[in-house]
């Protein structure tokens, strides 16, 4: 059973099939499906996006969430645990996007905090990784700001929808670092 993760500003709720319109509305805030450095679902791809996420959940390798503003109840984006490897107690946080008006707000920091806390404290992970496009300077900076360490570049790691061979930058936080990262994030987020 996938949990709901509740913070002060946002709540991460399990992604469901009936979130189609809410996700499209969130992605329409900035027409994010037109971005070239990340993949955000649009009207033509939302069904496949949700199907893939739910199939991963059924297989036990993905926990997809919608990001909901607690003050309005509006869906403002999505994120997920994926590449869940229970035997080696590791996973990746990814497929994260927020509508344009929620970007550069506390929403992303708190969502990452909630995910990291669940990964390290409930799932007992020893490693949480992040991967982003080598060209996505904003994403790279955001990942570093939450305390992850850059590990290297994975060349031609995936092919983007426009056919570009993407080099990806890999980051991680390991269990020995979690106490420091948690304290730093809690200071940024304020009283909990």
HELIX and SHEET records of a PDB file:
HELIX    1   1 UNK A   17  UNK A   19  5                                   3    
HELIX    2   2 UNK A   20  UNK A   28  1                                   9    
HELIX    3   3 UNK A   32  UNK A   34  5                                   3    
HELIX    4   4 UNK A   46  UNK A   59  1                                  14    
HELIX    5   5 UNK A  100  UNK A  102  5                                   3    
HELIX    6   6 UNK A  106  UNK A  117  1                                  12    
HELIX    7   7 UNK A  118  UNK A  122  3                                   5    
HELIX    8   8 UNK A  137  UNK A  145  1                                   9    
HELIX    9   9 UNK A  175  UNK A  177  5                                   3    
HELIX   10  10 UNK A  178  UNK A  189  1                                  12    
SHEET    1   A 8 UNK A   5  UNK A   6  0                                        
SHEET    2   A 8 UNK A  10  UNK A  14 -1                                        
SHEET    3   A 8 UNK A  63  UNK A  69 -1                                        
SHEET    4   A 8 UNK A  75  UNK A  85 -1                                        
SHEET    5   A 8 UNK A  90  UNK A  98 -1                                        
SHEET    6   A 8 UNK A 127  UNK A 133  1                                        
SHEET    7   A 8 UNK A 165  UNK A 174 -1                                        
SHEET    8   A 8 UNK A 149  UNK A 159 -1                                        
END                                                                             
